[in-house]
Amino acid sequence: MPVQPENARVSKPVFLSAAWRHLSLLNFEVDPAVLMPYVPFGTELDFHEGKTYVSLVAFIFYRTKALGIAPALFHDTFEEVNLRFYVIRKEADQVKRGVVFIKEIVPKPLLAWVARRFYRENYVSMPMASFIEEGRTYEYQWGSNRLKINAQGTPLQAMEGSHERWITEHYWGYTKFDSKTSYEYEVRHPVWNLYKVDSYELSVEISVLYGDEFRSVLSSKPSVFVANGSDITVHFSRLIA
């Protein structure tokens, strides 16, 4: 299985393995000043063609296993919806491209507790549901919020250097702990193929979920695409201080 093209990568052991499938991504241009309070220590904002983005991402976990081996007793298959943005970390001769999560939503309280406990991520739980007809319809509901995407065609790999490839090729996660401390973890997966999107519908209580600073951002027109997803591994985190 091909993996992300980074040199001299040394990973921590696997914390979790799963399949991420049916990823629906809405990508909004955002003023960098809105994101600065969320940028973890040791990282800086990542730009694509001079612009910064936040992405609202909905997808489904399948075959979730703790330590990559044992079936996850807390849940095997479940939805997640997250709001994330993009950073880089320069370390020696490497430039690590990663994501920072503003909020992650899952359907079970135990899932949220595990993520907060081990990765210090801002996870919350609420009732969730999904309806997927692969290659055609992708619908997610979380609380009173809803996303529906209509897609078509055969999934194709995005061109090197494209906006879509830039969005999906961030293979590290960063968590802000305080002004002088953060955590880093690696996420491994191959390059994803993407479906063309015909239309989408989004209804979100923006201020309630994400704060007033994201109201105008998430009310603007996004780029939208669907990724077919793949097997993934999430590795144990390490402290950056």
Buried (B, 14 or more C-beta within 10 A) or exposed (E): EEEBEBEEBEEEEBBBBBBBBBBBBBBBBBEEEBBEEBBBBBBEBBEBEEEBBBBBBBBBBBEBBBEBEEEBEBBEEBBBBBBBBBBBBEEEEEEBBBBBBBBBBBBBEEBBEBBBEBBBBBBBBBEBEBEBEEBBEBBBBBBEBBBBBBBEEEBEEBEEEEBBBBBBBBBBBBBBBEEEBBBBBBBBBBBBBBBBBEEBEBEBEBEEBBEEBBEEBBEEEBBBBBBBBBBBBBBBBEEBE
